[in-house]
Amino acid sequence: MKKKHRLRFERYAPEDFIKKYQELVRDTVIPYQYDVLWDRAGNTEKSHVVQNFINAGKALRGEDTGDGFYGMVFQDSDAAKWIEAAAYSLAVYRDEELERRVDELVDIIEQAQDKDGYLNTYFTVKDREKRFTNLLEGHELYCSGHMIEAACAYYEATGKRKLLDVMIRNMEHIYDYFVTGKHGGYPGHPEIELALLKMYRCTGNEKARELAAHFIDVRGVDRDFYAREKEARDWTVWGNNPVDLEYMQSDKPVRELENAAGHAVRAVYLYTAMADMASLTDDAQLKAAADRLWESITKRRMYITGGIGSSVHGEAFTVDYDLPNDTAYCETCASLGLMFYAAAMNELECDSKFADAAERAFYNTALAGMQLDGKRFFYVNPLESLPGISGKAPTHRHTVPQRPSWYACACCPPNLARTIMSFGQYAFSENTDTAFIEIYAAGKVRFENGCELDISTGYPYDMDININAVKGGRLALRIPSWSRSFTVTVNGREESVTPENGYVYITINDGDRIGLSLDGLPRWNYPSVRVPSIAGMAALTKGPLVYCFEGADNEGDVVGLAVDTAAAAKIGEETDLGTDTLIADAYRTADNEELYSFDEPAVSAVKAKAIPYYAWCNRGENQMRVWMTRYPHPQK
Amino acid sequence: MKKKHRLRFERYAPEDFIKKYQELVRDTVIPYQYDVLWDRAGNTEKSHVVQNFINAGKALRGEDTGDGFYGMVFQDSDAAKWIEAAAYSLAVYRDEELERRVDELVDIIEQAQDKDGYLNTYFTVKDREKRFTNLLEGHELYCSGHMIEAACAYYEATGKRKLLDVMIRNMEHIYDYFVTGKHGGYPGHPEIELALLKMYRCTGNEKARELAAHFIDVRGVDRDFYAREKEARDWTVWGNNPVDLEYMQSDKPVRELENAAGHAVRAVYLYTAMADMASLTDDAQLKAAADRLWESITKRRMYITGGIGSSVHGEAFTVDYDLPNDTAYCETCASLGLMFYAAAMNELECDSKFADAAERAFYNTALAGMQLDGKRFFYVNPLESLPGISGKAPTHRHTVPQRPSWYACACCPPNLARTIMSFGQYAFSENTDTAFIEIYAAGKVRFENGCELDISTGYPYDMDININAVKGGRLALRIPSWSRSFTVTVNGREESVTPENGYVYITINDGDRIGLSLDGLPRWNYPSVRVPSIAGMAALTKGPLVYCFEGADNEGDVVGLAVDTAAAAKIGEETDLGTDTLIADAYRTADNEELYSFDEPAVSAVKAKAIPYYAWCNRGENQMRVWMTRYPHPQK
């Protein structure tokens, strides 16, 4: 089969669910984050992002740098992710004022670039002698990566080259240092690899591709690099351990990796680049490694919500089947990274399992990262929240029970914004002869292969999808793994189709009306007994949505609820959060005064109400659980 | 009622269960720990304990200190706890060689004491100028406390005063510094307070009592003490945070404390001294605080095994109802400390709840701290062990799935040894007119009030206790809270008795034969729904023993087992570990290949086998669970 590639982001104009989210990002998140970059947002920590670029420009011109650098070593990346989100927004929603703001920021960034192409405000303002002396922690290559992504997106959205040219010069500077100059080392936080491949796709620049290949190829070969680097410098950012090789993803050449390990975001960014590179080069070893790591995550190290990274210690993967609910890390960025990885794998191999995981990550953990009003954000997305313990016990300090308004480390909110604004990249793909619908979403989509579709659906709530073929072609429809049955109709007549690797293929003519009905029933999910934290429990899903039980809907207590999985859950009324509800038969255990008792506590039959996980914690601090105890004695 | 006090330790000569443990300590643990102190034990980390004392003596004489100091800042306390265990052993089991070894060590310790009475090898060898400049971390007062306890025990066991005189001089030195000299501050690790009260009881020395009162009274009054102390010094041991006031138990005067907080061992050592002091002085505020803290622990912060300290972060208490099984800390020393606290509370107030908790701590967490052969020790005692995750995931590094042979920080093994050897202190108490049996144990006990008993019982396995009154008197028998029924007979005739605060009182004559039958049935225990980690689960107990399910008895998998609590568990065959077993109806969930599945996994009815928790992990690394999932569908 011909290789498929992601839909170009400007080719999808959403309606309904995704449109509402994009409008929220456009109208609330992008303006708010813009104010944060400029330190004009109230009630939040100073970000200093734009001022850092202004001060770097002054430093280069030999002027007084005023209040110098402020923030995290990777503070520049917030500007990059904001520009990228704005670019995606501009591709669908023209907005002169927003474009002016981006142009203004690009001018400031250009001024912060050194003559040799170097671009990083932390090192330019603070100490230019330290450039590239701390790849372990310095995040220069990470920041360049994000700015490269932003530059490509803005160029593709508007045709404007200024930032792209800045970043090509920056890429060439990095190329000269590492490839031509034969300096050792590789990025402490992978990101630039996938960005360079985006630049290659966007511009055809061979140096970008070569530099990506270089960083992928040298990683983990010189295992002692970070230790020697640390030995040679007299400064540190956080005192990271250079010999925790597995954590640093420097323990072996990437083609030999077996298990998803280390910092979860870094891991999936690296694996994304590996998959992208394997697509470009047909490198069988790289593809095999990317496949193994995919299995490692999705078969042994992923939460049902698509969350990854079980532990706050290093925001990292841990070991197989270690998936605690209440102390989970599940960083929003990690689930976004899982979507990037899925999209890359999806190009490498035609199997619906990749879109299954991307969909799981998006509709659950990624969207849960943002309050429904777009104003507060979760960095950490646990599957159980316990006010009194969550955010308080030392093991639970990271699982705060309410979304904060902004973070000192603000990676997640702009990352989510750019991903929502480019949702078409994950929902659709194509090759020269087939248009793929990976994730169902309402709106108009124009494939490069000529196919044009107008899709109506209440997805992710309603599992009936109606497609109007404005221009026909060969269409591939993903049958999600959660859908136990489906019917496909063309102009009202049912088609007899059998999925191949999770897709059904039909050839349609201009004007055809295609109907797809997926299984929209609430379903109980049962975990493997290999996962100790949830063995014997059950969780509810409907379509792509994972549901959770919140105290707000259940008399303040969900820990004392035990669900009866013998009965199917029913779809209940809509909430004022704009979601539906699922209603399950359950039993509530009375609150026993005694910590431990010989007397089996009294139970009473109740209806337990669940809402989609992405909408949790929009009604104040309260208990929340995804995985529920099952009721022991339904016969009573 | 007249106040009761602990039995003097030399007055109990055990038989059967406790005798076997004491013989194990006498024959294996004390000799092994002696070799460790002298660095003669193979296969373990160097301890250097005796050499530190030798080198400190050299330092005081101005000689070359050779290899100097080695080990933890509190390394001296290992010698103290070993001497204390040896003293208790000598009180029951005469042993000239052991006594010679103690005397030899006492001579070495005496040589390490400075002329002014100061005694601590860390500071004497390394830097005498730093004495008492780091109460936060320096552990000088902690080490003095343990050596005071050792000195009192050795004096009481043998009548030998040398170490006692050394420690009286040391106490006077500390008194001069803190009381006469008005230096501020209080012990970073409480321990000396309870030791000083032991010294007062043992010698009547008023300064010891005054100094204990001083440390109790000033604690938490000057809240900024540790911060100022840190400011004033240019060195640190571990970099402890001086302003984490609740953790340091320095947030408020002890009489105002509400919740058990901070480092669990330090907490219960402090509370023990508070209760002891309240007994001595009838200080109502101190008693009220000791009561509140007791309730805080036993009603909201204690595991069913008598383990305390939910988190590895600071080995500390956390928040109410935060009792995770797999990441529990439950340090062996903390449960021993809970026994000390219980014994002190038991003198303050006549209620069987104190012995209930002491018994729970002893027969479960404390004994689990030692391998059945006395050669390996747990510091951390989780209620769930998961090879593959335990000891490996970063959140589980501390819950190693096998007992190590010795620790760099070797506080627990000698602490357990001394407690086993002085078990009579916890099992019996008395006042001038009543002899109390707090915890049933076979053997001969001679109360100071004249009562002499010869007790036969298979406790903690057999709940029939037969008591031969060698000399009669008024006897109080504790009716444990776990015993739902009981009968008392005197010379075969059933007595009609009603417990008062958990004790039944009978007056017996010389030669009477008393029978007590307690409830020895296996029972399911149900937790409060306030404890999220175990809500909806069940645990098995029989008498004072908590049982656990190990993979070794259950086809290697206990996570996949769900017990049917509708059926009572039955007592099964004895194991070759010397324990009995409990057999529960259960269902085994098949190992589903899929991480998450819509298909309810197949289950099969099985008999699940449990052994006493204290005997877990004596057959290699394997899964273990105390709290079990309950089976959802018994009707099938």
Interface residues (C-beta under 8 A of the other chain):
Chain A: T298 K299 R300 M302 I304 S310 S311 V312 H313 G314 A316 T318 V319 D320 Y321 D322 P324 D326 T327 E384 L386 G388 I389 K392 A393 P394 T395 H396 W482 R484 R523 W524 N525 Y526 P527 S528 V529 R530 V531 P532 S533 A535 G536 A539 D557 V559 G560 A562 T565 A566 T589 A590 D591 N592 E593 E594 L595 Y596 S597 F598 D599 E600 P601 T629 R630 Y631 P632 H633 P634 Q635
Chain B: T298 K299 R300 M302 I304 S310 S311 V312 H313 G314 A316 T318 V319 D320 Y321 D322 P324 D326 T327 E384 L386 G388 I389 K392 A393 P394 T395 H396 W482 R484 R523 W524 N525 Y526 P527 S528 V529 R530 V531 P532 S533 A535 G536 A539 D557 V559 G560 A562 D564 T565 A566 T589 A590 D591 N592 E593 E594 L595 Y596 S597 F598 D599 E600 P601 T629 R630 Y631 P632 H633 P634 Q635
